[in-house]
Amino acid sequence: MSALAVAGRPFTAAGRLFAFGADAFLALFRGPFQVREFVQQAWFLASVTIVPTALVAIPFGAVIALQAGSLIQQFGAQSFTGSAAVLAIVREAGPIATALLVAGAGGSAIAADLGARKIREELDAMMVMGIDPVQRLVVPRVLASMLVAVFLNGLVSFVGVLGGYFFNVILQGGTPGAYLASFTALAQLPDLWQGMAKALVFGLIAGVCAAFQGMNAGGGPRGVGQAVNETVVITFLLLFVANFVMTTLYFQIIPAKAL
């Protein structure tokens, strides 16, 4: 194999992933919509991610509150600790924590399920019967991943803010009233919408990557395991790229709130 072909592998894989995502988007408009499959997948994803998400959100909020509080105290602006913590959690920590858990727990499960169906030739049997596996299996899983990511982002933001409040007031001697009153000092409503939009996009990326790797698994059980590992790695890389792009666009479109 030539060096040019080896160098072009990542671009070929990226093109196949993009084409797969486009197929899933077009299949969304072809009925009938699999409501039962969607509900089952959403419930499954929520059941495997809600407890780890809640547990991860507490140290996330605590670390952010402690770091932000310590830094702001050096500038003598303790009254803005709550606002800084809320901005960090809502804008970045909440969507990122949600995406990592949805991709790590939910995405790996989706890839393993579809990969097992692939090596058992269930997907080929569906196509022989005239059933589109993308419309029947992929679309409900991707939509469920997006829905669960949005709700988990709200959970992370809520638990993270509460954890930051507790650690700031108890460990750093902050004032409860000042922490709560400073929420609106720097934060604004578009910050919340940005966090929700990030969670929605991250859920889409996790679902599409997991389904793509699962439906292209090969080589028996070993190939399924490899597909699961690749799902987590590729999704994490794409999530950080998407987060950088969305954050940059947000700061260009929405001006920062003046004091």
LINSUL-V679970 format. One record per pair of residues at least 12 apart in sequence whose ideal C-beta (glycine too) atoms are under 6 Angstrom apart, sorted by sequence separation. I is the first residue (numbers start at 1). GAP is how many residues later the second one is. If there is no record, write none. Layout:
# LINSUL-V679970
I:GAP
I:GAP
This chain:
# LINSUL-V679970
69:12
214:13
165:14
213:14
68:16
68:17
213:17
213:18
65:20
64:21
210:21
209:22
64:24
64:25
209:25
209:26
61:28
64:29
206:29
110:31
60:33
205:33
60:37
202:37
56:41
201:41
150:46
153:46
102:47
53:48
198:48
52:49
150:49
149:50
150:50
98:51
49:52
149:53
98:54
146:54
149:54
98:55
49:56
194:56
48:57
49:57
146:57
95:58
98:58
145:58
146:58
94:59
97:59
45:61
145:61
94:62
145:62
94:63
190:64
142:65
141:66
142:66
90:67
89:68
188:69
141:70
89:71
186:71
89:72
138:73
86:75
85:79
81:87
81:93
82:97
86:97
114:97
118:97
41:99
45:99
53:99
57:99
61:99
65:99
69:99
79:99
83:99
87:99
107:99
111:99
115:99
118:99
41:100
60:100
64:100
82:100
83:100
87:100
91:100
95:100
110:100
114:100
62:101
66:101
82:101
86:101
90:101
94:101
98:101
102:101
114:101
119:101
38:102
42:102
46:102
53:102
57:102
61:102
65:102
80:102
83:102
90:102
111:102
115:102
37:103
41:103
45:103
53:103
57:103
61:103
65:103
69:103
79:103
83:103
95:103
99:103
103:103
107:103
111:103
83:104
91:104
95:104
102:104
30:105
38:105
42:105
54:105
58:105
62:105
80:105
90:105
34:106
38:106
42:106
27:107
27:108
115:109
24:110
23:111
28:111
27:112
115:112
24:114
24:115
111:116
112:116
111:117
24:118
108:120
111:120
107:124
108:124
104:128
107:128
103:132
99:140
21:187
20:192
17:195
